[in-house]
């Protein structure tokens, strides 16, 4: 008969497989680096805008949530659901009047979306070898 502590040890050990390590590491890297990547590319493209700290802070939080959702959807093979996220995000920004901010917003969204998709596909590719 297997004791409860031995069963818990087996469950805990199975949680720390190479696949789960790659997935967790992929989420961690994506969340930490996506903001830097977006800012770097926007600076290289010479797209700059002067926004308030409140608007920049909320954009960062939205971008991180977008990263989490996109990675999760890609890893669960629900790639078509990404269109729903983009549509919902566009609806909330439809009332913006500042054309410069809209260009900045769309550029940042597309860069973040592309980066998240590439990271998700890279994670899936690495997992396929294990």
N, CA, C and O atoms as CSV, one atom per row, in Angstrom:
chain,resi,resn,atom,element,x,y,z
A,1,UNK,N,N,0.842,-1.171,0.000
A,1,UNK,CA,C,0.000,0.000,0.000
A,1,UNK,C,C,0.894,1.244,0.000
A,1,UNK,O,O,1.869,1.319,0.748
A,2,UNK,N,N,0.550,2.211,-0.846
A,2,UNK,CA,C,1.338,3.438,-0.969
A,2,UNK,C,C,0.845,4.444,0.063
A,2,UNK,O,O,-0.354,4.697,0.183
A,3,UNK,N,N,1.778,5.003,0.793
A,3,UNK,CA,C,1.389,6.002,1.784
A,3,UNK,C,C,1.069,7.326,1.099
A,3,UNK,O,O,1.460,7.551,-0.046
A,4,UNK,N,N,0.363,8.191,1.801
A,4,UNK,CA,C,-0.033,9.489,1.269
A,4,UNK,C,C,1.187,10.362,0.980
A,4,UNK,O,O,1.213,11.064,-0.031
A,5,UNK,N,N,2.196,10.328,1.848
A,5,UNK,CA,C,3.389,11.149,1.632
A,5,UNK,C,C,4.155,10.699,0.394
A,5,UNK,O,O,4.694,11.528,-0.339
A,6,UNK,N,N,4.205,9.396,0.159
A,6,UNK,CA,C,4.878,8.890,-1.038
A,6,UNK,C,C,4.126,9.300,-2.298
A,6,UNK,O,O,4.739,9.628,-3.314
A,7,UNK,N,N,2.795,9.282,-2.232
A,7,UNK,CA,C,1.973,9.694,-3.366
A,7,UNK,C,C,2.178,11.180,-3.656
A,7,UNK,O,O,2.272,11.586,-4.814
A,8,UNK,N,N,2.245,11.982,-2.601
A,8,UNK,CA,C,2.479,13.417,-2.783
A,8,UNK,C,C,3.862,13.680,-3.375
A,8,UNK,O,O,4.025,14.594,-4.184
A,9,UNK,N,N,4.856,12.887,-2.979
A,9,UNK,CA,C,6.196,13.029,-3.551
A,9,UNK,C,C,6.182,12.738,-5.043
A,9,UNK,O,O,6.842,13.431,-5.817
A,10,UNK,N,N,5.447,11.735,-5.444
A,10,UNK,CA,C,5.360,11.409,-6.870
A,10,UNK,C,C,4.672,12.513,-7.654
A,10,UNK,O,O,5.087,12.840,-8.766
A,11,UNK,N,N,3.623,13.089,-7.082
A,11,UNK,CA,C,2.915,14.177,-7.755
A,11,UNK,C,C,3.823,15.388,-7.888
A,11,UNK,O,O,3.894,15.996,-8.956
A,12,UNK,N,N,4.521,15.746,-6.807
A,12,UNK,CA,C,5.420,16.890,-6.858
A,12,UNK,C,C,6.552,16.651,-7.844
A,12,UNK,O,O,6.945,17.575,-8.556
A,13,UNK,N,N,7.075,15.463,-7.904
A,13,UNK,CA,C,8.164,15.172,-8.823
A,13,UNK,C,C,7.693,15.272,-10.271
A,13,UNK,O,O,8.420,15.769,-11.130
A,14,UNK,N,N,6.486,14.803,-10.538
A,14,UNK,CA,C,5.994,14.824,-11.913
A,14,UNK,C,C,5.691,16.250,-12.378
A,14,UNK,O,O,5.648,16.505,-13.581
A,15,UNK,N,N,5.481,17.182,-11.447
A,15,UNK,CA,C,5.233,18.576,-11.823
A,15,UNK,C,C,6.495,19.250,-12.348
A,15,UNK,O,O,6.410,20.212,-13.112
A,16,UNK,N,N,7.634,18.768,-11.957
A,16,UNK,CA,C,8.900,19.385,-12.342
A,16,UNK,C,C,9.601,18.590,-13.433
A,16,UNK,O,O,10.765,18.215,-13.289
A,17,UNK,N,N,8.909,18.344,-14.494
A,17,UNK,CA,C,9.506,17.662,-15.641
A,17,UNK,C,C,10.180,18.698,-16.525
A,17,UNK,O,O,10.043,19.902,-16.310
A,18,UNK,N,N,10.903,18.218,-17.511
A,18,UNK,CA,C,11.589,19.123,-18.436
A,18,UNK,C,C,10.587,19.963,-19.221
A,18,UNK,O,O,10.835,21.138,-19.490
A,19,UNK,N,N,9.453,19.362,-19.591
A,19,UNK,CA,C,8.434,20.105,-20.338
A,19,UNK,C,C,7.866,21.252,-19.515
A,19,UNK,O,O,7.735,22.374,-20.004
A,20,UNK,N,N,7.533,20.965,-18.274
A,20,UNK,CA,C,6.964,22.030,-17.442
A,20,UNK,C,C,8.004,23.107,-17.160
A,20,UNK,O,O,7.665,24.286,-17.060
A,21,UNK,N,N,9.255,22.714,-17.031
A,21,UNK,CA,C,10.322,23.699,-16.828
A,21,UNK,C,C,10.433,24.630,-18.031
A,21,UNK,O,O,10.582,25.840,-17.864
A,22,UNK,N,N,10.361,24.074,-19.248
A,22,UNK,CA,C,10.454,24.894,-20.464
A,22,UNK,C,C,9.261,25.836,-20.557
A,22,UNK,O,O,9.419,26.999,-20.929
A,23,UNK,N,N,8.077,25.352,-20.225
A,23,UNK,CA,C,6.879,26.194,-20.291
A,23,UNK,C,C,6.976,27.336,-19.284
A,23,UNK,O,O,6.724,28.490,-19.628
A,24,UNK,N,N,7.337,27.022,-18.058
A,24,UNK,CA,C,7.452,28.057,-17.023
A,24,UNK,C,C,8.531,29.067,-17.383
A,24,UNK,O,O,8.338,30.272,-17.224
A,25,UNK,N,N,9.653,28.581,-17.863
A,25,UNK,CA,C,10.736,29.464,-18.285
A,25,UNK,C,C,10.299,30.342,-19.460
A,25,UNK,O,O,10.651,31.519,-19.521
A,26,UNK,N,N,9.537,29.773,-20.385
A,26,UNK,CA,C,9.039,30.536,-21.521
A,26,UNK,C,C,8.110,31.661,-21.103
A,26,UNK,O,O,8.215,32.777,-21.611
A,27,UNK,N,N,7.196,31.375,-20.176
A,27,UNK,CA,C,6.318,32.423,-19.643
A,27,UNK,C,C,7.146,33.513,-18.970
A,27,UNK,O,O,6.925,34.703,-19.193
A,28,UNK,N,N,8.089,33.097,-18.156
A,28,UNK,CA,C,8.921,34.034,-17.405
A,28,UNK,C,C,9.710,34.946,-18.346
A,28,UNK,O,O,9.730,36.163,-18.159
A,29,UNK,N,N,10.351,34.368,-19.342
A,29,UNK,CA,C,11.151,35.157,-20.293
A,29,UNK,C,C,10.261,36.105,-21.086
A,29,UNK,O,O,10.609,37.268,-21.288
A,30,UNK,N,N,9.122,35.609,-21.531
A,30,UNK,CA,C,8.209,36.451,-22.311
A,30,UNK,C,C,7.713,37.632,-21.493
A,30,UNK,O,O,7.714,38.764,-21.976
A,31,UNK,N,N,7.292,37.385,-20.269
A,31,UNK,CA,C,6.771,38.475,-19.443
A,31,UNK,C,C,7.849,39.501,-19.110
A,31,UNK,O,O,7.572,40.700,-19.064
A,32,UNK,N,N,9.069,39.041,-18.877
A,32,UNK,CA,C,10.133,39.977,-18.524
A,32,UNK,C,C,10.665,40.762,-19.717
A,32,UNK,O,O,11.048,41.924,-19.575
A,33,UNK,N,N,10.690,40.144,-20.876
A,33,UNK,CA,C,11.364,40.784,-22.000
A,33,UNK,C,C,10.442,41.486,-22.999
A,33,UNK,O,O,10.924,42.274,-23.812
A,34,UNK,N,N,9.155,41.229,-22.965
A,34,UNK,CA,C,8.276,41.777,-24.006
A,34,UNK,C,C,8.243,43.304,-24.011
A,34,UNK,O,O,8.256,43.915,-25.079
A,35,UNK,N,N,8.201,43.917,-22.850
A,35,UNK,CA,C,8.188,45.381,-22.776
A,35,UNK,C,C,9.438,45.997,-23.375
A,35,UNK,O,O,9.368,47.004,-24.080
A,36,UNK,N,N,10.587,45.387,-23.090
A,36,UNK,CA,C,11.848,45.893,-23.641
A,36,UNK,C,C,11.885,45.741,-25.159
A,36,UNK,O,O,12.346,46.634,-25.871
A,37,UNK,N,N,11.404,44.620,-25.638
A,37,UNK,CA,C,11.392,44.372,-27.085
A,37,UNK,C,C,10.495,45.386,-27.791
A,37,UNK,O,O,10.882,45.958,-28.811
A,38,UNK,N,N,9.309,45.607,-27.252
A,38,UNK,CA,C,8.375,46.557,-27.863
A,38,UNK,C,C,8.981,47.962,-27.889
A,38,UNK,O,O,8.960,48.630,-28.923
A,39,UNK,N,N,9.515,48.404,-26.762
A,39,UNK,CA,C,10.122,49.751,-26.708
A,39,UNK,C,C,11.313,49.880,-27.641
A,39,UNK,O,O,11.480,50.910,-28.293
A,40,UNK,N,N,12.141,48.846,-27.711
A,40,UNK,CA,C,13.315,48.870,-28.576
A,40,UNK,C,C,12.912,49.015,-30.043
A,40,UNK,O,O,13.466,49.845,-30.764
A,41,UNK,N,N,11.956,48.213,-30.476
A,41,UNK,CA,C,11.526,48.270,-31.876
A,41,UNK,C,C,10.830,49.587,-32.188
A,41,UNK,O,O,11.025,50.149,-33.266
A,42,UNK,N,N,10.021,50.085,-31.259
A,42,UNK,CA,C,9.354,51.372,-31.497
A,42,UNK,C,C,10.366,52.508,-31.594
A,42,UNK,O,O,10.184,53.430,-32.389
A,43,UNK,N,N,11.437,52.454,-30.790
A,43,UNK,CA,C,12.480,53.482,-30.887
A,43,UNK,C,C,13.218,53.382,-32.207
A,43,UNK,O,O,13.526,54.401,-32.824
A,44,UNK,N,N,13.508,52.156,-32.651
A,44,UNK,CA,C,14.198,51.966,-33.929
A,44,UNK,C,C,13.327,52.434,-35.095
A,44,UNK,O,O,13.837,52.924,-36.103
A,45,UNK,N,N,12.025,52.279,-34.951
A,45,UNK,CA,C,11.098,52.704,-36.002
A,45,UNK,C,C,10.787,54.198,-35.888
A,45,UNK,O,O,10.011,54.737,-36.677
A,46,UNK,N,N,11.394,54.857,-34.908
A,46,UNK,CA,C,11.210,56.291,-34.675
A,46,UNK,C,C,9.760,56.653,-34.399
A,46,UNK,O,O,9.294,57.731,-34.768
A,47,UNK,N,N,9.057,55.746,-33.749
A,47,UNK,CA,C,7.692,56.036,-33.329
A,47,UNK,C,C,7.758,56.363,-31.850
A,47,UNK,O,O,7.964,55.484,-31.012
A,48,UNK,N,N,7.584,57.619,-31.546
A,48,UNK,CA,C,7.605,58.010,-30.139
A,48,UNK,C,C,6.391,58.872,-29.864
A,48,UNK,O,O,5.841,59.521,-30.753
A,49,UNK,N,N,6.003,58.857,-28.641
A,49,UNK,CA,C,4.854,59.639,-28.224
A,49,UNK,C,C,5.055,60.009,-26.766
A,49,UNK,O,O,5.643,59.250,-25.995
A,50,UNK,N,N,4.576,61.146,-26.410
A,50,UNK,CA,C,4.660,61.586,-25.020
A,50,UNK,C,C,3.314,61.304,-24.378
A,50,UNK,O,O,2.313,61.958,-24.669
A,51,UNK,N,N,3.316,60.316,-23.498
A,51,UNK,CA,C,2.083,59.949,-22.816
A,51,UNK,C,C,2.272,60.122,-21.326
A,51,UNK,O,O,3.392,60.228,-20.826
A,52,UNK,N,N,1.163,60.149,-20.635
A,52,UNK,CA,C,1.234,60.245,-19.186
A,52,UNK,C,C,1.691,58.911,-18.617
A,52,UNK,O,O,1.573,57.869,-19.263
A,53,UNK,N,N,2.210,58.962,-17.407
A,53,UNK,CA,C,2.659,57.727,-16.754
A,53,UNK,C,C,1.496,56.771,-16.529
A,53,UNK,O,O,1.671,55.553,-16.559
A,54,UNK,N,N,0.301,57.329,-16.303
A,54,UNK,CA,C,-0.872,56.493,-16.077
A,54,UNK,C,C,-1.210,55.675,-17.322
A,54,UNK,O,O,-1.520,54.487,-17.228
A,55,UNK,N,N,-1.147,56.318,-18.485
A,55,UNK,CA,C,-1.458,55.629,-19.739
A,55,UNK,C,C,-0.388,54.591,-20.056
A,55,UNK,O,O,-0.709,53.494,-20.514
A,56,UNK,N,N,0.867,54.918,-19.819
A,56,UNK,CA,C,1.955,53.980,-20.077
A,56,UNK,C,C,1.872,52.790,-19.132
A,56,UNK,O,O,2.090,51.654,-19.553
A,57,UNK,N,N,1.562,53.030,-17.870
A,57,UNK,CA,C,1.441,51.949,-16.890
A,57,UNK,C,C,0.313,50.997,-17.219
A,57,UNK,O,O,0.469,49.781,-17.114
A,58,UNK,N,N,-0.834,51.550,-17.620
A,58,UNK,CA,C,-1.956,50.680,-17.963
A,58,UNK,C,C,-1.664,49.901,-19.245
A,58,UNK,O,O,-2.094,48.757,-19.389
A,59,UNK,N,N,-0.935,50.518,-20.174
A,59,UNK,CA,C,-0.567,49.803,-21.404
A,59,UNK,C,C,0.357,48.632,-21.100
A,59,UNK,O,O,0.260,47.582,-21.735
A,60,UNK,N,N,1.242,48.807,-20.143
A,60,UNK,CA,C,2.145,47.730,-19.751
A,60,UNK,C,C,1.378,46.563,-19.144
A,60,UNK,O,O,1.637,45.404,-19.470
A,61,UNK,N,N,0.448,46.868,-18.275
A,61,UNK,CA,C,-0.349,45.805,-17.647
A,61,UNK,C,C,-1.185,45.080,-18.698
A,61,UNK,O,O,-1.271,43.852,-18.685
A,62,UNK,N,N,-1.792,45.826,-19.597
A,62,UNK,CA,C,-2.583,45.210,-20.666
A,62,UNK,C,C,-1.693,44.334,-21.542
A,62,UNK,O,O,-2.089,43.233,-21.927
A,63,UNK,N,N,-0.502,44.812,-21.855
A,63,UNK,CA,C,0.428,44.034,-22.671
A,63,UNK,C,C,0.844,42.742,-22.003
A,63,UNK,O,O,0.952,41.710,-22.666
A,64,UNK,N,N,1.081,42.779,-20.694
A,64,UNK,CA,C,1.474,41.559,-19.972
A,64,UNK,C,C,0.322,40.557,-19.932
A,64,UNK,O,O,0.537,39.354,-20.078
A,65,UNK,N,N,-0.896,41.054,-19.733
A,65,UNK,CA,C,-2.059,40.157,-19.764
A,65,UNK,C,C,-2.229,39.551,-21.151
A,65,UNK,O,O,-2.554,38.372,-21.294
A,66,UNK,N,N,-2.006,40.368,-22.161
A,66,UNK,CA,C,-2.060,39.887,-23.545
A,66,UNK,C,C,-1.019,38.785,-23.769
A,66,UNK,O,O,-1.313,37.773,-24.405
A,67,UNK,N,N,0.187,38.979,-23.253
A,67,UNK,CA,C,1.239,37.952,-23.370
A,67,UNK,C,C,0.787,36.635,-22.743
A,67,UNK,O,O,0.923,35.574,-23.353
A,68,UNK,N,N,0.247,36.705,-21.521
A,68,UNK,CA,C,-0.201,35.496,-20.832
A,68,UNK,C,C,-1.286,34.778,-21.625
A,68,UNK,O,O,-1.237,33.560,-21.796
A,69,UNK,N,N,-2.260,35.533,-22.104
A,69,UNK,CA,C,-3.353,34.922,-22.855
A,69,UNK,C,C,-2.873,34.299,-24.162
A,69,UNK,O,O,-3.255,33.178,-24.498
A,70,UNK,N,N,-2.045,35.020,-24.889
A,70,UNK,CA,C,-1.584,34.513,-26.183
A,70,UNK,C,C,-0.723,33.264,-26.008
A,70,UNK,O,O,-0.893,32.289,-26.740
A,71,UNK,N,N,0.196,33.284,-25.047
A,71,UNK,CA,C,1.012,32.080,-24.799
A,71,UNK,C,C,0.143,30.890,-24.423
A,71,UNK,O,O,0.353,29.781,-24.915
A,72,UNK,N,N,-0.829,31.119,-23.554
A,72,UNK,CA,C,-1.712,30.038,-23.125
A,72,UNK,C,C,-2.528,29.505,-24.298
A,72,UNK,O,O,-2.685,28.293,-24.448
A,73,UNK,N,N,-3.047,30.404,-25.127
A,73,UNK,CA,C,-3.840,29.967,-26.282
A,73,UNK,C,C,-2.994,29.187,-27.283
A,73,UNK,O,O,-3.468,28.208,-27.859
A,74,UNK,N,N,-1.772,29.599,-27.493
A,74,UNK,CA,C,-0.907,28.876,-28.423
A,74,UNK,C,C,-0.534,27.503,-27.862
A,74,UNK,O,O,-0.545,26.510,-28.590
A,75,UNK,N,N,-0.209,27.445,-26.579
A,75,UNK,CA,C,0.191,26.172,-25.977
A,75,UNK,C,C,-0.971,25.195,-25.856
A,75,UNK,O,O,-0.753,23.989,-25.736
A,76,UNK,N,N,-2.215,25.703,-25.884
A,76,UNK,CA,C,-3.388,24.825,-25.836
A,76,UNK,C,C,-4.003,24.628,-27.221
A,76,UNK,O,O,-5.124,24.133,-27.338
A,77,UNK,N,N,-3.277,25.012,-28.264
A,77,UNK,CA,C,-3.719,24.863,-29.661
A,77,UNK,C,C,-5.030,25.592,-29.952
A,77,UNK,O,O,-5.859,25.089,-30.711
A,78,UNK,N,N,-5.224,26.749,-29.367
A,78,UNK,CA,C,-6.411,27.575,-29.613
A,78,UNK,C,C,-5.999,28.867,-30.312
A,78,UNK,O,O,-6.387,29.960,-29.900
A,79,UNK,N,N,-5.225,28.727,-31.351
A,79,UNK,CA,C,-4.635,29.888,-32.020
A,79,UNK,C,C,-5.706,30.811,-32.589
A,79,UNK,O,O,-5.517,32.027,-32.606
A,80,UNK,N,N,-6.816,30.265,-33.050
A,80,UNK,CA,C,-7.861,31.107,-33.634
A,80,UNK,C,C,-8.502,32.043,-32.608
A,80,UNK,O,O,-9.100,33.052,-32.981
A,81,UNK,N,N,-8.383,31.721,-31.336
A,81,UNK,CA,C,-8.950,32.576,-30.294
A,81,UNK,C,C,-8.179,33.886,-30.116
A,81,UNK,O,O,-8.675,34.814,-29.477
A,82,UNK,N,N,-6.991,33.964,-30.667
A,82,UNK,CA,C,-6.206,35.197,-30.573
A,82,UNK,C,C,-6.939,36.337,-31.261
A,82,UNK,O,O,-6.834,37.488,-30.838
A,83,UNK,N,N,-7.679,36.027,-32.315
A,83,UNK,CA,C,-8.450,37.060,-33.023
A,83,UNK,C,C,-9.479,37.701,-32.097
A,83,UNK,O,O,-9.751,38.896,-32.209
A,84,UNK,N,N,-10.046,36.929,-31.197
A,84,UNK,CA,C,-11.015,37.475,-30.233
A,84,UNK,C,C,-10.358,38.505,-29.317
A,84,UNK,O,O,-10.946,39.547,-29.028
A,85,UNK,N,N,-9.155,38.217,-28.867
A,85,UNK,CA,C,-8.435,39.151,-28.004
A,85,UNK,C,C,-8.156,40.453,-28.741
A,85,UNK,O,O,-8.348,41.538,-28.192
A,86,UNK,N,N,-7.706,40.342,-29.971
A,86,UNK,CA,C,-7.396,41.542,-30.757
A,86,UNK,C,C,-8.653,42.363,-31.042
A,86,UNK,O,O,-8.610,43.593,-31.021
A,87,UNK,N,N,-9.764,41.689,-31.305
A,87,UNK,CA,C,-11.018,42.399,-31.568
A,87,UNK,C,C,-11.503,43.108,-30.303
A,87,UNK,O,O,-11.940,44.257,-30.366
A,88,UNK,N,N,-11.431,42.439,-29.176
A,88,UNK,CA,C,-11.858,43.054,-27.918
A,88,UNK,C,C,-10.976,44.245,-27.564
A,88,UNK,O,O,-11.466,45.265,-27.078
A,89,UNK,N,N,-9.708,44.114,-27.801
A,89,UNK,CA,C,-8.775,45.198,-27.508
A,89,UNK,C,C,-9.043,46.404,-28.403
A,89,UNK,O,O,-8.947,47.546,-27.952
A,90,UNK,N,N,-9.374,46.159,-29.653
A,90,UNK,CA,C,-9.650,47.241,-30.591
A,90,UNK,C,C,-10.934,47.981,-30.240
A,90,UNK,O,O,-11.020,49.193,-30.435
A,91,UNK,N,N,-11.919,47.277,-29.731
A,91,UNK,CA,C,-13.176,47.917,-29.367
A,91,UNK,C,C,-12.998,48.963,-28.272
A,91,UNK,O,O,-13.634,50.017,-28.304
A,92,UNK,N,N,-12.146,48.675,-27.320
A,92,UNK,CA,C,-11.947,49.599,-26.211
A,92,UNK,C,C,-11.185,50.854,-26.628
A,92,UNK,O,O,-11.342,51.903,-26.003
A,93,UNK,N,N,-10.378,50.766,-27.655
A,93,UNK,CA,C,-9.591,51.903,-28.112
A,93,UNK,C,C,-10.216,52.625,-29.307
A,93,UNK,O,O,-9.609,53.546,-29.853
A,94,UNK,N,N,-11.405,52.224,-29.715
A,94,UNK,CA,C,-12.031,52.804,-30.906
A,94,UNK,C,C,-12.337,54.288,-30.726
A,94,UNK,O,O,-12.374,55.029,-31.708
A,95,UNK,N,N,-12.552,54.730,-29.508
A,95,UNK,CA,C,-12.907,56.121,-29.264
A,95,UNK,C,C,-11.732,57.077,-29.170
A,95,UNK,O,O,-11.944,58.278,-29.001
A,96,UNK,N,N,-10.510,56.597,-29.274
A,96,UNK,CA,C,-9.334,57.468,-29.186
A,96,UNK,C,C,-9.316,58.456,-30.351
A,96,UNK,O,O,-9.529,58.071,-31.501
A,97,UNK,N,N,-9.063,59.714,-30.052
A,97,UNK,CA,C,-9.074,60.739,-31.099
A,97,UNK,C,C,-7.675,61.082,-31.591
A,97,UNK,O,O,-7.515,61.552,-32.717
A,98,UNK,N,N,-6.678,60.858,-30.777
A,98,UNK,CA,C,-5.312,61.240,-31.119
A,98,UNK,C,C,-4.711,60.249,-32.114
A,98,UNK,O,O,-4.442,59.101,-31.759
A,99,UNK,N,N,-4.500,60.681,-33.343
A,99,UNK,CA,C,-3.995,59.804,-34.408
A,99,UNK,C,C,-2.582,59.310,-34.121
A,99,UNK,O,O,-2.234,58.182,-34.467
A,100,UNK,N,N,-1.770,60.152,-33.489
A,100,UNK,CA,C,-0.403,59.746,-33.166
A,100,UNK,C,C,-0.417,58.598,-32.159
A,100,UNK,O,O,0.339,57.636,-32.292
A,101,UNK,N,N,-1.279,58.706,-31.156
A,101,UNK,CA,C,-1.359,57.652,-30.151
A,101,UNK,C,C,-1.896,56.364,-30.764
A,101,UNK,O,O,-1.444,55.279,-30.398
A,102,UNK,N,N,-2.838,56.460,-31.677
A,102,UNK,CA,C,-3.390,55.264,-32.307
A,102,UNK,C,C,-2.305,54.524,-33.096
A,102,UNK,O,O,-2.243,53.295,-33.050
A,103,UNK,N,N,-1.456,55.252,-33.814
A,103,UNK,CA,C,-0.355,54.617,-34.546
A,103,UNK,C,C,0.608,53.938,-33.578
A,103,UNK,O,O,1.068,52.825,-33.832
A,104,UNK,N,N,0.910,54.606,-32.474
A,104,UNK,CA,C,1.783,54.055,-31.440
A,104,UNK,C,C,1.158,52.804,-30.827
A,104,UNK,O,O,1.834,51.795,-30.621
A,105,UNK,N,N,-0.125,52.884,-30.542
A,105,UNK,CA,C,-0.862,51.777,-29.928
A,105,UNK,C,C,-0.899,50.559,-30.845
A,105,UNK,O,O,-0.631,49.441,-30.406
A,106,UNK,N,N,-1.232,50.774,-32.116
A,106,UNK,CA,C,-1.320,49.662,-33.057
A,106,UNK,C,C,0.056,49.039,-33.279
A,106,UNK,O,O,0.180,47.816,-33.341
A,107,UNK,N,N,1.079,49.866,-33.398
A,107,UNK,CA,C,2.437,49.344,-33.586
A,107,UNK,C,C,2.867,48.508,-32.381
A,107,UNK,O,O,3.392,47.405,-32.539
A,108,UNK,N,N,2.645,49.029,-31.202
A,108,UNK,CA,C,3.000,48.294,-29.986
A,108,UNK,C,C,2.238,46.996,-29.853
A,108,UNK,O,O,2.800,45.977,-29.451
A,109,UNK,N,N,0.955,47.028,-30.188
A,109,UNK,CA,C,0.136,45.818,-30.115
A,109,UNK,C,C,0.624,44.761,-31.088
A,109,UNK,O,O,0.720,43.587,-30.731
A,110,UNK,N,N,0.930,45.157,-32.298
A,110,UNK,CA,C,1.386,44.195,-33.306
A,110,UNK,C,C,2.754,43.601,-32.952
A,110,UNK,O,O,2.993,42.410,-33.155
A,111,UNK,N,N,3.642,44.442,-32.424
A,111,UNK,CA,C,4.959,43.941,-32.003
A,111,UNK,C,C,4.798,42.951,-30.855
A,111,UNK,O,O,5.412,41.885,-30.861
A,112,UNK,N,N,3.976,43.302,-29.874
A,112,UNK,CA,C,3.751,42.435,-28.721
A,112,UNK,C,C,3.073,41.132,-29.137
A,112,UNK,O,O,3.425,40.062,-28.641
A,113,UNK,N,N,2.112,41.220,-30.037
A,113,UNK,CA,C,1.420,40.042,-30.537
A,113,UNK,C,C,2.394,39.117,-31.266
A,113,UNK,O,O,2.417,37.912,-31.017
A,114,UNK,N,N,3.181,39.675,-32.148
A,114,UNK,CA,C,4.153,38.882,-32.909
A,114,UNK,C,C,5.168,38.222,-31.977
A,114,UNK,O,O,5.490,37.045,-32.137
A,115,UNK,N,N,5.667,38.979,-31.010
A,115,UNK,CA,C,6.647,38.443,-30.062
A,115,UNK,C,C,6.048,37.301,-29.246
A,115,UNK,O,O,6.695,36.272,-29.051
A,116,UNK,N,N,4.822,37.477,-28.772
A,116,UNK,CA,C,4.175,36.434,-27.969
A,116,UNK,C,C,3.929,35.177,-28.795
A,116,UNK,O,O,4.122,34.063,-28.307
A,117,UNK,N,N,3.505,35.352,-30.038
A,117,UNK,CA,C,3.271,34.200,-30.907
A,117,UNK,C,C,4.582,33.462,-31.168
A,117,UNK,O,O,4.627,32.233,-31.104
A,118,UNK,N,N,5.645,34.204,-31.462
A,118,UNK,CA,C,6.945,33.563,-31.704
A,118,UNK,C,C,7.443,32.815,-30.469
A,118,UNK,O,O,7.986,31.716,-30.580
A,119,UNK,N,N,7.258,33.408,-29.307
A,119,UNK,CA,C,7.677,32.721,-28.077
A,119,UNK,C,C,6.845,31.467,-27.843
A,119,UNK,O,O,7.383,30.426,-27.466
A,120,UNK,N,N,5.532,31.560,-28.064
A,120,UNK,CA,C,4.669,30.394,-27.884
A,120,UNK,C,C,5.017,29.272,-28.839
A,120,UNK,O,O,5.061,28.106,-28.446
A,121,UNK,N,N,5.265,29.618,-30.091
A,121,UNK,CA,C,5.639,28.593,-31.069
A,121,UNK,C,C,7.013,28.009,-30.757
A,121,UNK,O,O,7.249,26.821,-30.976
A,122,UNK,N,N,7.919,28.841,-30.246
A,122,UNK,CA,C,9.249,28.339,-29.855
A,122,UNK,C,C,9.134,27.353,-28.696
A,122,UNK,O,O,9.808,26.323,-28.685
A,123,UNK,N,N,8.286,27.665,-27.731
A,123,UNK,CA,C,8.083,26.764,-26.597
A,123,UNK,C,C,7.516,25.434,-27.090
A,123,UNK,O,O,7.988,24.368,-26.694
A,124,UNK,N,N,6.505,25.499,-27.953
A,124,UNK,CA,C,5.923,24.261,-28.495
A,124,UNK,C,C,6.963,23.454,-29.261
A,124,UNK,O,O,6.992,22.226,-29.174
A,125,UNK,N,N,7.813,24.143,-30.010
A,125,UNK,CA,C,8.859,23.460,-30.775
A,125,UNK,C,C,9.845,22.756,-29.840
A,125,UNK,O,O,10.214,21.606,-30.081
A,126,UNK,N,N,10.266,23.430,-28.792
A,126,UNK,CA,C,11.196,22.824,-27.834
A,126,UNK,C,C,10.556,21.632,-27.111
A,126,UNK,O,O,11.210,20.615,-26.878
A,127,UNK,N,N,9.308,21.765,-26.770
A,127,UNK,CA,C,8.605,20.675,-26.065
A,127,UNK,C,C,8.457,19.442,-26.959
A,127,UNK,O,O,8.457,18.312,-26.471
A,128,UNK,N,N,8.332,19.666,-28.266
A,128,UNK,CA,C,8.120,18.531,-29.173
A,128,UNK,C,C,9.323,17.576,-29.192
A,128,UNK,O,O,9.191,16.422,-29.598
A,129,UNK,N,N,10.474,18.048,-28.761
A,129,UNK,CA,C,11.662,17.179,-28.733
A,129,UNK,C,C,11.748,16.344,-27.469
A,129,UNK,O,O,12.557,15.419,-27.400
A,130,UNK,N,N,10.941,16.645,-26.476
A,130,UNK,CA,C,11.025,15.910,-25.196
A,130,UNK,C,C,10.010,14.802,-25.119
A,130,UNK,O,O,9.947,14.092,-24.116
